[in-house]
Amino acid sequence: MDWGLKNRLAQIIKPQNNRALMLAVDHGYFLGPTEKLENPKKVIAPLLKHCDSLMLTRGVQRTSVDANTDIPMVLRVSGGSSIIGDDLSQEDITVSIQDAIRLNASALAMSIFVGSKYEYQTIVNLGKLVSEAEQYGLPVLAVTAVGKELGKDARYLSLACRVAAEQGAHIVKTYYCDNFEKVVQSCPVPIIVAGGKKIPERDAMQLTYNAIKGGAVGVDMGRNIWQSEHPVPMIKAVKAIVHQNYNVDQAYKLYQKLISQEKKKPQGNKPQQKKGNNPNQKKGNNPNQKKGNNPNQKKGNKPQQKKGNKPQQKKGNKPQQKKGNPNQKKGNKPNNQNKSNKPNGNQPKPNNPKK
Ligand code: 5RP
């Protein structure tokens, strides 16, 4: 594997423990302003530092993420259909490799719709994207999207994940299911699990725990984090399962502790900054207006202080362990926990083929 590709993958799946916590905020690309993700900038800001990588579209990256971040971006490059259109499986590649590189993407993401009307188109697109991305050392994450008629059982998901891996995907994102181990065992590349629709927090923690125990490298979770009443405590609890081998009880206790700390924090000490979340709202924040907030206007003669120029601390310089099946863990198993307690809420809504 080329150095660049390996290095980008290591930004997403941490080599220290072969685990990954990806925060998904790409939902708007076919759902529009999904509940609680109406304002991506507001949602992303407090969560960003807690995830290993952020999965999003270029529009949200450019408008709603601070470019000074050192969190790697997993850029969705497929799209073309919306929830009110004819067929969600009719997707194409919508972002050029040049733009992905301009955006400093650490990986590209696209969906395949195995078994759907547009299966051929999406699988061929995956193969082509991998060929192109590999020229630049960019890894590709394939999302095995599920449709109305497509099941989410181990048989189907094993097929879809394997098809993605055979086309050269470097990571496959899929759903948790009964006999998930089977899906993992027959997929030669790392598997990351989507959170699915919002379920009670404890169940989402159980899903995370089960997915890791079943051999996933981690979760790519969206709604179960930012649709929670307490997104920051939630992401921290999920992170503790992914990276610190917390079991569900431990993670849930942490979640509750963080909520009570949140409540104790004195409110209103800081004036709430309402700036810049939506360029269409609030006069003074419109970059096209001639008042103070125009980045092109000269502000005094002070030289601009560069933010965040601290030298980056290298994390975990441990030598990489040799890996067999990239989905299998060595010694970092989550603490023993009842496996059978699987949340059922991870099923897609019948009318929402992708989620
Ligand atoms: C949509 C996606 C989403 O990123 C994915 O479903 C993860 O988000 P959630 O945890 O809300 O399911 O790829 O196709």
Residues whose N, C-alpha, C, O or C-beta is under 5 A from the ligand:
A	BS01	5RP	A24 D26 V143 A194 G195 G196 K197 D220 M221 G222 R223 N224 K354
